[in-house]
Amino acid sequence: MLRFMPVGDSMTIGSAGEHTWRYRLWRHLCESFGDPFTFVGPREELYDKTAGAPTSYAYAEPDFPRSHLAGWGEGWLHMAPLIGEAVRNHRADVLLVSLGLIDLGFYTNAEQTAENVRAFVAGAREAAPRIRMVLLPVIPNIRAAADAPFAEQVDRFNVLLAKAAADLDEPRSPILLASPPESYDIHGDTYDGTHPNASGEHRIAEAFAGAMWEAWGVGQAYAAGTR
């Protein structure tokens, strides 16, 4: 059984009442991937905005493997120390990673964030030398649209992320750099300029699905009708 671990920030954990892109990808793989698979990770919760904490299980569709390693307000800085134990304990085969916005917004510059990417990869490989990874660049968001210096940091980090993926890729533990969701629109694909609505969830799922299909033959291309 192929064991996927979604790793991310608020866009990955999602909040109460949402489907999340994790659900959208699971549905896609159920329809397109013929082998057994599941999602794994140490957490299952959604973020509850009223409580200000990840305490909700109110998924719009709860009947899917909800496990993940994602947190509201967490980034590469936070996940790098956690990934080894998570991979080891949950026997992950493939990491689906969407991180970086929080780091650049609150904690580290582009270069420091890229160093945390490398620490994350090292930690994952120490736990599972044949782990595979799909890394999603930081996607369009409202702050980058309004804050030119921040946008420059996002662009710089995405370049460094691509370099890290190329440098660290190896046959026994391949790393894919997913393409950002095509035509992602912060006005049409999010509910607040950052967090994905239903359309945005599909587009993020499509980015991960497309990378795995094109590079590894996992599943199929994401069906346009799914969106």
Secondary structure, DSSP 8 states (H G I E B T S, - for coil): -EEEEEEESHHHH-BTT---HHHHHHHHHHHH--S-EEE--SB--EEETTTTEEEE---SS--S---BEE-TT--HHHHTTTHHHHHHHHT-SEEEEE--HHIIIII--HHHHHHHHHHHHHHHHHH-TT-EEEEE-----HHHHH-HHHHHHHHHHHHHHHHHHHHH-BTTB-EEE----TT--TTTSBSSSSSB-HHHHHHHHHHHHHHHHHHH--S----GGG-
